[in-house]
């Protein structure tokens, strides 16, 4: 009798282990594409408000005909703090603008629906900007990161991202070669040198982090170092973007300035 019971116990254990093994095999491992889709769906469906801090440093050096001593330096750094309600859009952006070779100034921007109003230290007058003005002011890369990151364009690289678990969530990491950079520039024209030519990629790296519980994007970082050569001239571009997202659905409402309210009502 004991032998029978023992045999039954062993048989049950074998069946249990086999079931667990089959269940583990059947469970699909999450991919980068799955995470991008899940996060975008979560943000589209449940993200109503967010606070963003976006720092974008865009630095360029041009050398004409190999004259290194008389190079031309250009670029600007934006340090932006954003409070945003997403549907309908009501956004307040405060930015310190630091152009190289010129004095810095502060900018105050409000977005109401698809209308954008801005004032800065240089004029102290409110002005309504045309459609697409966020792209014009800050570039296409910042426009996609503002006020929350739009993940749709990154689906282009879903098979190349490396998915890693991190504390409280996940990270997607991507390093691009010259061909990958060309694909990225088609999506974000302001990445890298503005001039055409033969390009050399010293570095193009992206990192997107996600909260495991909510699936919301918590940060986006891009770092690039590029060189282009054309007609004897060389163009170097170094860019760093660091965007962090917090206070999801938990920011205080803000009042529009009277001047903005009056213009928005027209």
C-alpha angles and dihedrals in degrees: 000000000000089000091054093050091047092050091050091050093051091047092051091050091051091050091048093051091047091051092050091048092050091047092052091048092049093050109098118232112234115249131202089256091053091051093048091050094045093049095047091049092049093050093045092050106037112012107101103157137014143174116224134190112195125181117183122180114188114184127175135180124192123196115193118209092342094300097146095171093059099044122153117236124198141156144103139237122219121197106189133183115192135189111188140181106196110201108064094015115246112160136172116194125183115189136181107210117205112183115187112251094015140075119277122242139188124243130199116199131181126188119198111182104313094334121100127202125186143181130179141182094262098063106011088209128117117239134180113229126213125255113289092028095135089062090047094049101043108012133253096285094055090043090060091048093049126124092343127356116270105218098188096094093050090065084084087075101037093120093050101048117102111224115213131174114237134176109299094000149342140310129211113206128190134179117188133206124206094283091047090049091054089056091048092050091054087060097039109027093186094062113106127352116351091218125083121238144098106327131210118195114213092169140348113168132164131189125185120183128200136197109240095214100047100020088224119144109254100182144002125198130182126179123180137173114184140167129199128189125200135155092349094309127110127210123195124192127189116182134176125183122182118179125175127186127203146142090060109199088346110092125119119251116251132208123239116238112257092247091055093046091051094049092045090052093055 
